Amino acid sequence: MLRFVIRRVLLMVPALLVVSAIVFAVIQLQPGGFLTQYLEDPRFSPQTVETIKRQFGLDRPLHVQYLRWIQGIVTRGDFGYSFLNGRPVAGLIWERVGWTVFLALVTIACTWVIAIPLGIYTAVRPRGAAATAVNLVSYLGQAMPDFLLALLLIAFVLSRGGANVGGLFSPQYIDAPWGWARVRDMLAHLWIPIAAISLEGVAALMRQMRAQLLDVLGADYIRTAHAKGVAEQRVLWKHAVRNAVNPLISLAGLSLPGLISSTILVSIVLNLPTIGPFLYDSLLNKDQYVVTTLLLISSLLLMVGNLLADLALLWVDPRIRYQ
Amino acid sequence: MRQGAAVPRRSSLAWRRFRRSVPGVISAAVLLLLYAVALLAPFLAPYSLVEQHPALTYQPPQRIHIIREGRLARPYVYPMAKTRDPVTFVSRFTADTSRPLPIRFFVRGDSYALLGLRLDRHLFGVDGGTVFLLGTDAVGRCVLSRLLVGSRVSLTVGIVGVAISFAIGIVLGGLSGYYAGVLDTLLQRVIEILLSIPRLPILLALATVIPASWPSTRVYLGIVAVLSLIGWAGLARVIRGQVMAVRHLEYVTAARAIGLRDMRIILRHIMPNLSSYLIVTATLALPGYILGESALSFLGLGVKEPMASWGLLLRDAQSFNALHLYPWLLAPGALIVISVMAFNFLGDSLRDVADIQSS
């Protein structure tokens, strides 16, 4: 078990190196750079720009720049310098990464809490108005772009006279110390992004849960359990649901890239303090080290998430053994 | 069932099965309609993509009336006039009920090129006024017209993108599955790494590579290229699995025995046999491109003015203020949902048909 984790973590290192090289190359393909704008600014002499470039090693060949960047990360935890903010990248990202992970985790929790019961319900009672309504919403959920849902929810809240849209806190709570009032204020803001991000996941997970449960309910051991005279509810929950959930955990890993993408997109719309708006601004301003770092970190989040999904599967399903 | 002579019967069998799936048929009809609308968009749209009406910015949609003075009348709209509240400066639109504007068909408007012809007739319009059934935007452009013409970009991005991704995916996935071994391992690692970068961030990064100075048609191609560059990996992996499953079947061995080149075996023998599977995969992959383009354009990194796409039109509704005051700007979103839903339903029912065929 421990060896499996260690091996997986070690395998992440070459993968992250390749990813970092790819994103570094992609950013270099951008026409111009952050410093290009100063060349047209009469307040800066070309010599000044040259000096800044030399200071940051931007006049060196690309592979040297890349290796120096990697060296900085590995040896000093230095992810480069944000030209836009005039500060090292490392100091800027961690709080945003924290909010991103928080939002993603809350969304996953909500997705499972909503989707699994709905999936069970529609599998057990496939006909009826409730199941039809749930199905319709699930199809809609898969077709609705997350940013559009966010916009619709904002429009809805605004039309009801509400003001809790955008950001995580109302102005008076932004710098306030943590307390019940602040948490309540955050929740009042948080439900829009969570609903917008999780609808697609709920729709997909619910359909998978129903399909799995329908498969399992047709299995021989369910008939055996019924034949033994096990109570209906016990067959459903202990025998069927318990077995139907396992494949969903491995599917949870597959849904992570979409989740991270949605979180970023919805955060840009709602201006949440995650890596989303930060990535967007940095991309537009060609703040290259911030962009490469954020892309690298979002890949890292994805890999760690996949590992956790595999570990969860190991924990839930005793039949699975990783070597 | 599997003999060559049975092929036409098999496809007609599939067609009969498909016809029985109600959601499949409905969504196919909806998609045909959408693409027909996209093709004829300049004719169907009452105004051009760029025609501005500065006096009528942010005009709410006009309603079509059919009853006048208690009697059924030719469909008409009331002209709208903008007034400003002298105290709050909020602009308000009032309908001039004294002057109904009957809706006329095949009216003359600005000229456009359609199917190689220069035309100036539009499906409908009014004389001596304006008709905006979905309102206008910040500079007084007709939202309905922009939405209709914008459907050309939104609906073709998926087709072109999937075509490019499939070309790459079939060749690389085919080679990977056919040869197995070192090449396969190598390609699979590359695909794994590509898939381990979250899609949206890398899409955004790639979209900023497209120079801002490019004309909008080239930006469109650039966006399609960016979407395909990310999209092929998943397709290649799926195709590889299918090729692996058939590479030891008799017909492949036979093709090899008569000395055909490997590439020819992959493209002319294996792929046609996987065709039903490929069609299903393509249909289910399409929504991803439509959604990807709309997300990029919505963020201002996709297609740019004077082109329009549904995502780009939604960008106008991005500010909280606009959302509150001008909710009709959200109309393009409905079309995104409808087209994506139609492709999903169509893919699902095609998959059911293909499943029954293969079993």
Boltz contact constraints between the chains, C-beta under 6 A:
constraints:
  - contact:
      token1: [A, 15]
      token2: [B, 193]
      max_distance: 6.0
  - contact:
      token1: [A, 18]
      token2: [B, 193]
      max_distance: 6.0
  - contact:
      token1: [A, 19]
      token2: [B, 197]
      max_distance: 6.0
  - contact:
      token1: [A, 26]
      token2: [B, 205]
      max_distance: 6.0
  - contact:
      token1: [A, 29]
      token2: [B, 209]
      max_distance: 6.0
  - contact:
      token1: [A, 30]
      token2: [B, 208]
      max_distance: 6.0
  - contact:
      token1: [A, 30]
      token2: [B, 209]
      max_distance: 6.0
  - contact:
      token1: [A, 31]
      token2: [B, 211]
      max_distance: 6.0
  - contact:
      token1: [A, 143]
      token2: [B, 337]
      max_distance: 6.0
  - contact:
      token1: [A, 143]
      token2: [B, 340]
      max_distance: 6.0
  - contact:
      token1: [A, 143]
      token2: [B, 341]
      max_distance: 6.0
  - contact:
      token1: [A, 144]
      token2: [B, 337]
      max_distance: 6.0
  - contact:
      token1: [A, 145]
      token2: [B, 291]
      max_distance: 6.0
  - contact:
      token1: [A, 145]
      token2: [B, 294]
      max_distance: 6.0
  - contact:
      token1: [A, 145]
      token2: [B, 336]
      max_distance: 6.0
  - contact:
      token1: [A, 147]
      token2: [B, 298]
      max_distance: 6.0
  - contact:
      token1: [A, 148]
      token2: [B, 333]
      max_distance: 6.0
  - contact:
      token1: [A, 154]
      token2: [B, 323]
      max_distance: 6.0
  - contact:
      token1: [A, 155]
      token2: [B, 323]
      max_distance: 6.0
  - contact:
      token1: [A, 155]
      token2: [B, 327]
      max_distance: 6.0
  - contact:
      token1: [A, 158]
      token2: [B, 324]
      max_distance: 6.0
  - contact:
      token1: [A, 257]
      token2: [B, 198]
      max_distance: 6.0
  - contact:
      token1: [A, 257]
      token2: [B, 199]
      max_distance: 6.0
  - contact:
      token1: [A, 260]
      token2: [B, 198]
      max_distance: 6.0
  - contact:
      token1: [A, 261]
      token2: [B, 198]
      max_distance: 6.0
  - contact:
      token1: [A, 261]
      token2: [B, 199]
      max_distance: 6.0
  - contact:
      token1: [A, 261]
      token2: [B, 200]
      max_distance: 6.0
  - contact:
      token1: [A, 264]
      token2: [B, 200]
      max_distance: 6.0
  - contact:
      token1: [A, 265]
      token2: [B, 200]
      max_distance: 6.0
  - contact:
      token1: [A, 265]
      token2: [B, 295]
      max_distance: 6.0
  - contact:
      token1: [A, 283]
      token2: [B, 204]
      max_distance: 6.0
  - contact:
      token1: [A, 283]
      token2: [B, 208]
      max_distance: 6.0
  - contact:
      token1: [A, 295]
      token2: [B, 201]
      max_distance: 6.0
  - contact:
      token1: [A, 298]
      token2: [B, 198]
      max_distance: 6.0
  - contact:
      token1: [A, 298]
      token2: [B, 201]
      max_distance: 6.0
  - contact:
      token1: [A, 299]
      token2: [B, 196]
      max_distance: 6.0
  - contact:
      token1: [A, 299]
      token2: [B, 197]
      max_distance: 6.0
  - contact:
      token1: [A, 302]
      token2: [B, 196]
      max_distance: 6.0
  - contact:
      token1: [A, 302]
      token2: [B, 198]
      max_distance: 6.0
